[in-house]
């Protein structure tokens, strides 16, 4: 993955998060406080506002700088969680100027470990990890299209879980029956990246 492709992925994530503000917020309002979509959209809007000024000396640096903006601009618990993911992924990228598939998977695994530590959560707690981990495993073994399918299936499966972390955890059994907003966000973002990846050569 080149610098240009890294930019494409981050920009796609940002634009998709903004477009899905209401959808993600509606999902979150079932058992959470409903601010997830709003928080994510505002943070990624800030990232796009300062897009031209982000350090592009390497993909890793670009991701780390993006993570700092996200952490400082996304409200609630989402900022530190999503910001940590970008920061850890950027750190794992190192100074490499072109990231092969193996390195990208290692970056995602580093992001996962960062989220686990920051959120004191793990797979099965009904969080974005429940989609991010299976998505990463599928990416490692089957590529981007497989990752998109795995993320969607895993996000749908969170409807059967009881939330153990975040505000949704206070609702206990009532959290069963609705999907986790963070997990569904991961699915939607990865699906969009998979869908638009063939066009990324046209990205400006």
Buried (B, 14 or more C-beta within 10 A) or exposed (E): BEBEBBBBBBBBBBBBBBEBBEBBBBBBBBBBEBBBBBBBBBBBBBBBEEBEEBEBEBBBBBBBBBBBBBBEBBEBBBBBBBBBBBBBBBBBBBEBEEBEEEBBBBBBBBBBBBBBEBBEBBBEBBBBBBBBBBBBBBBBEEEBBBBBBBBBBBBBBBBEBBBBBBBBBEBEEEBBEBBBBBBBBBBBBBBBBBBBBEEBEEEE
